[in-house]
């Protein structure tokens, strides 16, 4: 099924301009209360919004905290976790957004009821460290579809994005390097971006390494319906989103056959995790071997908690590489469209710096790398060293207290 694209999203935004105006008028007459906070996430119940929800509920049980769900499924997911929730597009969802002093999102204002956010203290917990240019830094954000034929609409939309981003009150970041990217991407003053660490990454730092591995592996195998007696090495393939275009890294028939043979010989499991909005044909692989399995976002909305249970990550340009680097685990990079992707999207740093110069363009080459990893301890150590360097460059904190710092920053700024 085709995923979300900027062209679709922008067309929807333009058609909704009158509703934004009505929401702004409503925000002038509906008073906000410090005791009401609302939360939402574009990927479902998870990400930093869930971490902050849980921490705020523990710190102040008197706060009225509500999760704003996209649909009835997400509503059920929140309810199963004991989280009060309503559908964001409902009248109740609009009312709670208008009343909330604090609004927490991870993707955009549409994570909650987008028409009721004006005047709130908006906390934008962005969903990962960007490698590819995003938002105002990327021309893709305001292009595509009808905008390609009517560039004046693109200019209108860009101004609307800038105006909207001015509604962000606080944007936590993982490090000063990451803060510099977020500042230009969202056009924010530096005082609105604070280096606290990302709440979504606390799951990668809390407790001991053994505890994190056990918890993550148990969660992963529960989601995949695998029994505890099966304990293979876990390889995770997680490609990035390509704005509605298919994943060029999806293996062909011969590659699937080679992958299945390798997994059997090495007692490994390949978990395919497409981007929630991604497009790719992986079905043939599941028929080749029962060691090739799908972890859909509908089954596990937030992939971060399972990362400590993964032995090796395979990705292309995805920010999951930064998160996974906190585990110290090895990363292999499969980038068949490296030149065209970098030219069309643009990157915040040279790709070879991100990949360590070990990227390959086919699954055949990647299987050769896996074989080398298995037999060459020195090369395996180099992969882990590169992973640690990624973590050292992009994360200021690894103490499991990012959420605590964000919560404290919110309270301090509400008092100011």
Secondary structure, 3 states (H helix, E strand, C coil): CCCCCHHHHHHHHHHCHHHHHHHHHHHHHCCCEEEEEEECCCCCCCHHHHHHHHHHHHHCCCCEEEEEECCHHHHHHHHHCCCCEEECCCHHHHHHHHHEEEEEECCCHHHCCHHHCCCCEEEECCCCCCCECCHHHCHHHHCCCHHHHCHHHHHHHHHHHHHHHCCEEEEEECCHHHHHHHHHHHCCCHHHEEECCCHHHHHHCCCCHHHHHHHHHHHHHHHHCCCCCCCCEEEEECCCCCCCCECCCCCCHHHHHHHHHHHHHHCEEEEECCCCCCECCCHHHHHHCCCEEECCCCCCCCCHHHHHHCCEEEECCCCHHHHHHCCCCEEEEECCCHHHHHHHHCECCCHHHHHCCCCECCHHHHHHHHHHHHHCHHHHHHHHHHHHHHHHHHCCCCCCCHHHHHHHHHHHHHHC
